[in-house]
Amino acid sequence: MSQTPTTIEPWLREILRCPQCKGELTDVRATAAESVEAVEAVDVSAEGELTELQCPTCALGYPIESGVPVLLVDLARRLG
């Protein structure tokens, strides 16, 4: 299975949870047509690439760097 650098293996994505509240994370994908305001401070990369995992309960956004989710509360950004 060929994967881009910002793709997370499906089996891994299923088990990823917020490190703070253990809640489910939602995927945020950026497309080339979206503006920076639409995805806030998330890096806009190639079309449809996964850019961030967000926890709606904690209002935190966890970055994805080179296809690796950085699930550290200290490095997460506050949403909204």
C-alpha positions as CSV (number, residue, x, y, z in Angstrom):
1,M,0.0,0.0,0.0
2,S,1.5,3.3,-1.1
3,Q,1.2,6.1,1.4
4,T,2.0,9.8,1.3
5,P,4.0,11.3,4.2
6,T,0.9,12.7,5.9
7,T,-1.2,9.5,5.8
8,I,-1.7,7.5,9.0
9,E,-2.1,3.8,8.8
10,P,-5.9,3.0,9.3
11,W,-5.2,0.5,12.2
12,L,-3.2,3.2,14.0
13,R,-5.7,5.9,13.3
14,E,-8.5,3.8,14.9
15,I,-6.7,3.6,18.3
16,L,-5.4,7.2,18.5
17,R,-7.0,9.1,21.3
18,C,-6.6,12.5,23.0
19,P,-3.8,12.2,25.6
20,Q,-5.6,14.6,27.9
21,C,-9.2,13.3,28.1
22,K,-8.8,10.0,26.1
23,G,-11.6,11.1,23.8
24,E,-11.8,10.5,20.0
25,L,-9.9,12.8,17.7
26,T,-11.3,14.2,14.5
27,D,-9.2,14.5,11.3
28,V,-8.6,17.9,9.7
29,R,-7.7,17.8,6.1
30,A,-6.7,20.8,4.0
31,T,-7.3,21.1,0.3
32,A,-5.5,23.5,-2.0
33,A,-8.7,25.5,-2.4
34,E,-9.1,26.2,1.3
35,S,-7.8,29.4,2.7
36,V,-5.6,29.7,5.7
37,E,-8.5,31.2,7.6
38,A,-10.6,28.1,6.9
39,V,-8.1,25.9,8.6
40,E,-6.9,28.5,11.1
41,A,-3.2,28.0,11.9
42,V,-3.0,24.6,10.3
43,D,-0.4,24.2,7.6
44,V,-2.0,24.0,4.2
45,S,-0.3,21.3,2.3
46,A,-1.1,19.3,-0.8
47,E,-4.7,18.6,-1.5
48,G,-6.6,16.4,1.0
49,E,-3.6,15.7,3.2
50,L,-4.2,15.2,6.9
51,T,-2.8,18.2,8.7
52,E,-4.1,18.0,12.3
53,L,-6.0,15.8,14.7
54,Q,-8.5,17.7,16.9
55,C,-10.1,16.9,20.2
56,P,-13.5,18.7,20.4
57,T,-13.9,18.0,24.1
58,C,-10.6,19.6,25.1
59,A,-10.5,22.1,22.2
60,L,-7.0,21.1,21.3
61,G,-5.4,20.6,17.9
62,Y,-2.5,18.1,17.6
63,P,-0.1,18.7,14.7
64,I,1.0,16.0,12.3
65,E,4.6,16.3,11.3
66,S,5.9,14.1,8.4
67,G,3.0,11.7,8.9
68,V,3.6,11.4,12.6
69,P,0.9,12.7,15.0
70,V,2.5,14.8,17.8
71,L,0.2,13.9,20.7
72,L,1.8,16.1,23.3
73,V,-0.6,18.4,25.3
74,D,2.2,20.9,25.7
75,L,2.6,21.2,21.9
76,A,-1.1,21.2,21.0
77,R,-2.8,24.5,19.9
78,R,-6.0,25.8,21.5
79,L,-8.9,25.8,19.1
80,G,-11.3,28.7,18.8
